[in-house]
Amino acid sequence: MATVKLHAEEIAERQLLAAIEFANNGNWVPAITLAGAAEEILGKRLRRIGKEPSYDSMKAAVIEIARQAGEINPTIEKDIGYLINLTKNELKHYSGNEALEFDLEQDGAELLERAIANYELLSGTVRPEMIRFWSTYSET
């Protein structure tokens, strides 16, 4: 079996493109898992070069809105981060006995948009598959 050498950005790009393909076919569980993996890799790479990933900017915006609405809970940052990634983390780690409910399409589209935004910010480009996905879900 031949070995393959992949850089972080290549791994994330492959995960993201596969996630888009799964999403386009309505397979949201693997789409969310792969998009989440890509979004995390790309986000870490962005932080290394001093750029703000989409997760960080989204979290900061939600925290600011909560603070303006009078939220004083000292764990608000952790709580918001948990909520933003709830579906991704539940699908990745859940091992309980109860059935969980999600809006897979909504949560998946949001996570894919975050991953695509990170990809564009890091690479300076957007693949045609990403543009097609984004245009499809920005209309809904």
N, C-alpha and C positions, 0 to 999 in steps of 0.2 A: 504494500500500500504506500502510495506517495505522500510525503508530508507537504503541508502548505504553510507558508509564512504569511501572516496577516497582521497588519497594523490595526490599532484600535479603531481608527476611522473606517477602515475597510470592513471590519467586523460589524460595526454599527450600521454601515450602509447596507450590508447584506441583510441584517436583521430588519432594518426599516423597510427595505424593498419587499421582503417576504411578508412583513406585517401588512403592508398595503395590499399585496395580493390576497392574503387571507381576508382582509376587510372587504375588498371588492367582491369576494365570493360569499360574504355574510358570515364568515367564520371568525367571530369577534373574540373568542377566548384566546386562541393563539395569536391573533393580531395584537391584542392588548399586552400579552406577555412579551412578545418580540418588540413591540414599539416601546414598552417600558425599559427593556434592556438597552435598546439603542439610545433612548432619551437619556438614560443614566450615563452611559459611556460618553456620549457627546457633551453632556452637561459637565462632566468631570474634566474633559479636555478643554472646554471653554473656560472654566475656572482657572485652569493652569496658565492660560494666556491672558488672564485678566478681563475676560468678557462675562457678561451675566447670562446664564442659561434661562430658557423660558420658564422653567419651574420656579427659579428664584424671583423673576420679575412678577409672575402670577401670584406667588405667595406674598410678596411685598405689597402688591396692590390690594389683595384681599385683607391683609392685616391692616393696612391704612384705612380701608373702608370700615372695618370693625372698630378701630380706634376712634374714628370720627363719629361712629354711632354710639360711642360711650363704653366700649368694651375695655375692661381693666384687668381681666384675667391674666395673671403672669405667665400662664402656659399657652397663651393664644398662638404664639408662633409654632409651637409643637403641634397644637391641635389643628391648625390650618394645614400644616404640612401633612398630617395624618389624613385629613379629609381629601386633600388634593390627590393623594396616591392610594386612597382606600380600595378602589376596585382592582387596580393593578396588584397591590399587595395581597389582597384576599385571594385573587385568582392564582397567585404565585405560591402562597404559603398555607392556605386554608386546609385544615385536616379535621375539622369538626364534623359532627353528625347531622347538624341542621342544614337545610337547604338555604342558600343565600339568594337575595334578589338584587339584581343590577339592571341598569339601563345600559346594556353592553354597547349598543351602537353609539349612544351619546358619549359615554365615558371613553370608548375606544377612539372615536373621532377626535375628541379633545386631546387624548394622549398622543395620537398620531400627529396632530397639529403641533404639539409641543416638540415632538421629536423632529419633525420637518423643519420647524423654526430653528432648532439647534443645529441641524445639519447645514442649513443655509448660512447661518451665522458663522459656523466653523469653516465651511468649505468655500463660501462665496458663490456657490452655485445651487441650483435646484434641478433635480432630474425630472424628465417629462412625466414619469409615473407619479411623482410627488405633486406636480402641478395639476394633473388630472384629478388626483384624489382631493386636493385642496379645493379645486373648483366645484367638484361634486358636493362636498360637504359644506361649503360656504353658502350654497344656495338653499340649504334646508334650515 
